[in-house]
Amino acid sequence: MGMAMSAMSAQAQEKPQPAAHDDYKPKTPPIKVGVIGLGAQGQEIVRSLKKMGTGAPVLAICDTFTKASFVKKSTDLLENPSVTFESDYRKLLDDKNIQAVIIATPSHKHKQIALDALQAGKHVYLEAPLAVDLEEAKAIAKAGLAAKTVFQPGLQMRSNMQYHHVLKFIKGKEAVGQITMARSQYHQKSSWKRAWPTDERQAELNWRLHQATSLGLLGEVGIHSLDVANWFLDDLPIAISGQGRISVYKEDGRDIQDIVHLTMEYNHKDFGRINMLYDATLTNSFDGQFDAFYGTNSAVQLRDQRAWMFKESDALSLGWETFARKDVYSIGKPENGSGLKVGEGIALVADASKQIAAGKQPGTVGTDVSKTSIFQSLDNFLDVIRGAVKPTVTAVEGYQATLIAAKANEACLKNTRIELTKDMFSLG
């Protein structure tokens, strides 16, 4: 890449400060939305739509749980007394005023709702994975491709502008060099188990803990990092090896694993054989979640809205890094420099070129980290409906990511290696 600073869109940043969305101008025309599924992810979706203001009015929300306190809590999220709460998603689909539906139900319940929504002529945003069963996932993807409306899988990182920005370094090759490996992780101490006074409701809440209704850590969280590897490498894996076990939560009846270790093998057209290493645990939170790519000139690491480049001592100067802010990077809390110091990184800013165009010095204006990946993903979905942009992800990538997550989960459950062939990824 080696561009002069005035033309370079990647620069160092001051530590970013979260900002309110009062700087977000509601877009037109407004897209009227319904949300199906009001668990933790569904509620986060509702909050994100609320931040979009009049550009994304939520007319109705839906969940099969109808306890009065839950209904009130759900409707109160929008602070809109006119929003309706439905227990049957088909009533929401019958509402001609609703243009787009966002489906955030448990993964094993996706198929019929998604197919019915497309049949009803709605634009559909479907949380990842597409389904737990691969035949159901294929049916959804094929219906999404055939639809005259917009169908978008919820692979959130594909819409994250920080990730788009860092991808330029990967594709440019000069800054990072030859990619030799990739690594991602998800560490969060959490049982995932939800308690409730009644057995029936508790079983509904804990669908993620059972193989019949969940793809476990790989399907519910890992799918996003596995998809980022495919996206950044512009390739699909040829094999997956996995190991996993239930290490801590052995007494609560679950049969999904709480620790997984995974290797995805690529035979890359430019870089040759590359492995992507992934591990996830519900038993410890150290070092959180990140995606990283390692090259002969430097490594880059991404943590949601933040990213750093770590140059090798023998890498040639690119010119622009002379002006870049260099942060002491620490494992544990990289944003404030505490913890185990592991090196000095160049903090990368996704909007630096805009700052330059506005006559500002890059690094003096913080990136708005409050615009989360889910916010940006929903914003892209609605902009696609408006005809303003192209989709960042299609049904094809949605199916590919689901298949890989399912095979990764299978490899970890069986402690084995699974070869992947091109025909597995086909929707034909």
C-alpha positions in Angstrom: 0.0 0.0 0.0 2.7 2.5 1.0 0.7 5.6 0.5 1.4 9.1 1.8 -0.5 10.1 4.9 -2.8 12.4 3.1 -4.2 9.5 1.0 -4.1 6.9 3.7 -7.4 5.9 5.3 -5.7 3.9 8.1 -4.3 5.9 11.0 -3.8 5.7 14.7 -6.5 6.8 17.1 -6.9 8.2 20.5 -8.7 5.8 22.8 -12.2 5.9 21.3 -15.1 7.4 23.3 -18.6 5.9 23.1 -21.0 8.4 21.6 -24.8 8.6 21.7 -26.7 8.2 18.5 -27.9 11.8 18.4 -25.4 12.2 15.5 -27.3 9.6 13.5 -29.6 11.2 11.1 -32.7 9.0 10.5 -32.7 7.7 6.9 -35.5 7.9 4.3 -37.7 6.5 3.3 -38.6 4.9 6.6 -38.7 1.1 6.6 -41.5 -0.3 8.9 -40.2 -3.2 10.9 -41.5 -6.2 12.9 -39.2 -8.2 15.3 -39.9 -11.9 15.9 -38.2 -13.4 19.0 -37.4 -11.2 22.1 -34.6 -13.1 23.9 -31.4 -11.3 24.6 -30.5 -10.9 21.0 -34.0 -9.8 20.0 -34.0 -7.2 22.7 -30.6 -5.9 21.5 -32.0 -5.7 18.0 -35.0 -3.7 19.3 -32.6 -1.3 21.0 -30.6 -0.8 17.9 -33.6 -0.1 15.8 -34.8 2.4 18.3 -31.5 4.3 17.9 -32.3 4.6 14.2 -35.3 6.8 15.1 -37.9 7.5 12.4 -35.9 5.7 9.8 -36.8 2.3 11.2 -40.2 2.4 13.1 -41.0 -0.8 14.8 -44.7 -1.5 14.5 -44.9 -4.9 16.1 -42.9 -7.3 18.2 -43.5 -11.0 18.7 -42.7 -13.7 21.2 -44.5 -16.9 22.3 -43.9 -16.0 26.0 -46.8 -13.8 27.0 -46.4 -13.2 30.7 -47.6 -9.7 31.4 -44.3 -8.5 32.9 -42.4 -9.7 29.9 -44.8 -8.1 27.5 -44.4 -4.8 29.3 -40.6 -5.0 29.5 -40.5 -5.8 25.8 -42.8 -3.0 24.7 -41.1 -0.5 27.1 -37.8 -1.0 25.2 -39.3 1.1 22.4 -41.0 3.7 24.5 -43.8 3.7 21.9 -47.3 3.0 23.3 -48.6 2.2 19.8 -46.3 -0.8 19.2 -48.3 -4.1 19.3 -47.2 -7.3 20.9 -48.1 -10.6 19.1 -47.8 -14.2 20.3 -48.3 -15.6 16.8 -45.8 -14.5 14.2 -48.3 -15.0 11.5 -50.3 -12.1 12.7 -47.3 -9.9 12.3 -46.8 -11.2 8.8 -50.4 -10.4 8.0 -49.8 -6.7 8.8 -49.5 -5.1 5.4 -47.9 -2.0 6.9 -44.8 -4.1 8.0 -42.2 -4.1 5.2 -39.4 -6.0 6.9 -39.1 -8.6 9.6 -36.1 -9.5 11.8 -36.1 -13.0 13.1 -34.2 -13.6 16.3 -35.9 -16.8 17.6 -33.9 -19.8 18.7 -32.0 -21.3 15.8 -34.0 -24.5 15.5 -37.2 -22.5 15.0 -36.0 -20.4 12.0 -37.1 -22.4 9.0 -40.9 -22.0 9.0 -40.9 -18.5 10.2 -38.3 -17.4 7.5 -40.1 -19.3 4.7 -43.5 -17.8 5.7 -42.0 -14.3 6.0 -40.6 -14.5 2.5 -43.8 -16.0 1.1 -45.7 -13.1 2.7 -43.5 -10.7 0.6 -41.5 -9.3 3.6 -37.8 -8.4 3.6 -36.1 -10.8 6.0 -33.1 -10.4 8.3 -32.4 -13.8 9.8 -30.0 -14.3 12.7 -27.1 -16.7 12.2 -26.9 -19.7 12.0 -29.6 -20.1 9.4 -30.7 -23.3 11.1 -29.5 -26.2 13.2 -30.3 -28.7 10.5 -28.4 -28.3 7.3 -31.3 -29.3 5.0 -33.4 -26.7 6.7 -30.6 -24.1 6.3 -30.4 -25.0 2.6 -34.1 -24.6 2.1 -34.0 -21.2 3.8 -31.0 -20.0 1.7 -32.6 -21.2 -1.6 -35.8 -19.4 -0.7 -33.8 -16.3 0.2 -32.0 -16.4 -3.2 -35.3 -16.8 -5.1 -37.2 -14.1 -3.2 -38.0 -10.8 -4.9 -37.5 -9.1 -1.5 -34.2 -8.7 0.4 -33.0 -11.7 2.5 -29.9 -11.1 4.7 -28.3 -13.5 7.1 -27.2 -12.0 10.4 -23.4 -12.4 9.9 -22.8 -9.1 11.7 -19.1 -8.6 11.1 -19.6 -8.4 7.4 -21.2 -5.0 7.9 -18.7 -3.8 10.6 -16.9 -0.9 8.9 -13.8 -1.5 11.1 -13.5 -4.9 9.6 -14.0 -3.6 6.1 -11.2 -1.1 6.8 -8.7 -3.7 8.0 -9.6 -6.0 5.1 -7.9 -3.3 2.9 -4.6 -4.2 4.6 -5.1 -7.9 4.0 -5.9 -7.4 0.3 -3.2 -4.9 -0.2 -0.6 -7.4 1.0 2.2 -4.9 1.4 1.4 -3.9 5.0 0.7 -7.4 6.3 2.6 -9.5 3.8 2.0 -13.1 3.1 -0.7 -14.4 5.4 0.6 -17.5 7.2 -2.1 -18.1 9.8 -5.2 -16.8 11.5 -6.5 -17.1 15.0 -9.8 -16.2 16.8 -11.2 -16.8 20.2 -14.2 -16.3 22.4 -13.7 -16.4 26.2 -16.6 -15.7 28.5 -17.3 -17.3 31.8 -21.0 -18.0 31.6 -23.0 -21.2 32.0 -25.5 -20.0 29.4 -28.1 -21.6 31.7 -31.2 -19.6 32.4 -33.3 -20.3 35.5 -37.1 -20.1 35.7 -39.7 -21.3 38.2 -41.5 -23.6 35.7 -39.8 -26.5 34.0 -41.5 -25.8 30.7 -40.3 -22.2 30.4 -36.8 -23.1 31.7 -36.5 -25.7 28.9 -37.5 -23.1 26.4 -34.9 -20.7 27.7 -32.1 -23.2 27.6 -32.4 -24.4 24.0 -28.7 -23.5 23.4 -27.6 -26.2 25.8 -28.8 -29.2 23.7 -27.6 -30.6 20.5 -31.1 -31.2 19.2 -31.8 -27.4 19.2 -28.3 -25.8 19.1 -25.0 -25.9 17.3 -23.3 -25.0 20.6 -20.4 -22.6 20.9 -19.5 -23.0 17.2 -23.0 -22.2 15.9 -24.1 -19.6 18.4 -20.9 -17.5 18.7 -18.1 -19.1 16.7 -19.9 -18.8 13.4 -19.0 -15.1 13.2 -15.3 -15.6 13.5 -15.2 -18.6 11.2 -17.1 -16.5 8.6 -14.6 -13.6 9.0 -11.8 -16.1 8.2 -13.6 -17.1 5.0 -14.3 -13.5 4.1 -10.8 -12.1 4.8 -9.0 -15.0 3.0 -11.6 -15.0 0.2 -11.6 -18.8 0.5 -13.4 -21.8 2.0 -11.8 -24.4 4.2 -10.9 -27.9 2.9 -11.0 -29.6 6.3 -11.9 -29.0 9.9 -10.3 -30.7 13.0 -11.9 -30.3 16.4 -11.7 -31.2 20.0 -14.2 -30.3 22.8 -15.6 -31.4 26.1 -17.8 -30.5 28.9 -15.3 -29.4 31.5 -17.2 -27.5 34.2 -20.9 -27.6 33.7 -21.3 -31.4 34.0 -24.3 -31.5 36.3 -27.0 -29.4 34.6 -28.1 -31.8 31.9 -26.5 -30.1 28.9 -24.9 -32.0 26.0 -23.2 -29.1 24.2 -19.6 -28.5 25.1 -18.2 -25.7 27.2 -14.7 -25.8 25.7 -13.9 -26.2 22.0 -10.6 -26.1 20.0 -10.7 -26.0 16.3 -8.4 -25.9 13.3 -9.7 -24.9 9.8 -7.4 -25.8 6.9 -7.2 -23.7 3.8 -5.4 -24.4 0.5 -5.2 -20.7 -0.5 -4.6 -19.7 -4.1 -2.0 -17.1 -3.1 -0.7 -18.1 0.3 -0.8 -21.9 0.1 -1.7 -23.9 3.1 -3.1 -21.8 6.0 -4.6 -22.8 9.3 -7.2 -20.8 11.2 -7.2 -21.7 14.9 -10.3 -21.0 16.9 -11.0 -21.7 20.6 -14.0 -20.9 22.7 -14.8 -21.4 26.4 -17.6 -20.7 28.8 -15.2 -21.4 31.8 -12.9 -18.4 31.7 -13.1 -14.8 30.5 -9.4 -14.0 30.1 -8.5 -12.0 27.0 -12.1 -11.9 25.7 -12.9 -12.1 22.1 -10.8 -11.2 19.0 -10.0 -12.1 15.4 -6.3 -11.9 14.3 -4.4 -12.5 11.0 -0.7 -13.0 10.9 1.6 -12.1 8.0 5.3 -12.0 7.2 5.3 -8.2 7.6 2.8 -7.7 10.4 -0.1 -9.0 12.3 -3.5 -7.4 12.7 -6.0 -7.9 15.5 -9.6 -6.8 15.6 -11.8 -6.4 18.7 -15.2 -5.2 17.4 -14.7 -1.5 16.8 -11.0 -1.4 17.5 -8.0 -2.8 15.6 -4.2 -2.8 15.8 -1.3 -3.6 13.6 1.9 -5.1 15.0 4.8 -4.7 12.6 7.8 -7.1 12.4 11.2 -5.6 13.1 12.4 -6.4 9.6 9.3 -5.0 7.8 9.9 -2.0 5.5 8.4 1.4 6.4 5.1 2.2 4.8 5.5 5.9 5.3 2.2 6.7 7.0 3.0 4.8 10.2 5.4 7.6 11.1 2.4 9.7 11.9 0.4 7.0 13.5 -0.2 6.6 17.2 1.5 3.6 18.7 -0.3 2.0 21.7 1.3 -0.3 24.2 -0.9 -3.4 23.7 -1.8 -5.5 26.7 -3.6 -8.8 27.0 -6.7 -8.5 29.1 -7.6 -4.8 28.7 -5.9 -3.5 25.5 -8.1 -0.4 25.4 -6.5 1.1 28.5 -3.0 -0.4 28.5 -3.4 -2.5 31.7 -2.6 -6.2 32.0 0.1 -8.2 30.5 2.1 -6.1 28.0 2.9 -7.9 24.8 4.0 -5.3 22.4 3.5 -2.0 20.7 0.7 -1.7 18.1 -0.4 0.9 15.6 -4.1 1.6 16.3 -6.1 1.6 13.1 -9.0 4.0 12.5 -11.7 3.2 10.1 -12.8 6.8 9.5 -9.4 8.6 9.4 -9.8 9.6 5.7 -13.1 11.4 6.6 -11.2 13.2 9.3 -8.6 14.3 6.9 -11.3 15.5 4.4 -12.9 17.5 7.2 -9.6 19.2 7.9 -9.1 17.3 11.2 -6.0 15.5 12.5 -6.5 11.7 12.4 -6.4 10.3 15.9 -7.9 13.3 17.6 -11.5 12.2 17.0 -12.6 9.0 18.6 -14.4 6.3 16.6 -18.0 5.9 17.6 -17.8 2.4 19.2 -21.5 2.6 20.3 -22.5 1.7 16.7 -22.1 -2.0 17.3 -21.8 -4.7 14.7 -25.5 -5.5 15.1 -26.4 -1.8 14.6 -24.3 -1.6 11.4 -25.7 -4.9 10.2 -29.3 -3.8 10.6 -28.5 -0.4 9.1 -27.0 -2.1 6.0 -30.1 -4.4 5.7 -32.4 -1.4 5.7 -30.2 0.5 3.3 -30.3 -2.4 0.9 -34.1 -2.3 1.0 -34.0 1.4 0.2 -31.8 0.6 -2.8 -29.0 2.8 -1.4 -26.3 0.1 -1.1 -25.5 -3.5 -2.0 -25.8 -6.2 0.7 -22.7 -7.0 2.6 -23.7 -10.7 2.9 -26.1 -12.9 0.9 -27.9 -16.2 1.4 -24.9 -18.0 -0.2 -22.5 -16.8 2.5 -25.2 -17.5 5.1 -25.4 -21.1 4.1 -21.7 -21.6 3.8 -21.1 -20.2 7.3 -23.9 -22.4 8.7 -22.4 -25.5 7.1 -19.0 -24.7 8.4 -20.3 -24.1 11.9 -22.3 -27.3 11.8 -19.3 -29.3 10.6 -17.0 -27.6 13.2 -19.5 -28.5 15.9 -19.5 -32.1 14.7 -15.7 -32.3 14.6 -15.5 -31.1 18.2 -18.2 -33.5 19.4 -16.5 -36.4 17.8 -12.9 -35.2 18.4 -12.1 -35.8 14.7 -11.1 -34.3 11.4 -13.8 -33.7 8.7 -12.9 -33.1 5.0 -15.0 -30.5 3.2 -15.7 -30.8 -0.5 -16.9 -28.1 -2.9 -20.2 -29.9 -3.4 -21.0 -29.6 0.3 -21.2 -25.8 -0.1 -23.5 -26.0 -3.2 -27.2 -25.0 -2.9 -28.0 -27.0 -6.0 
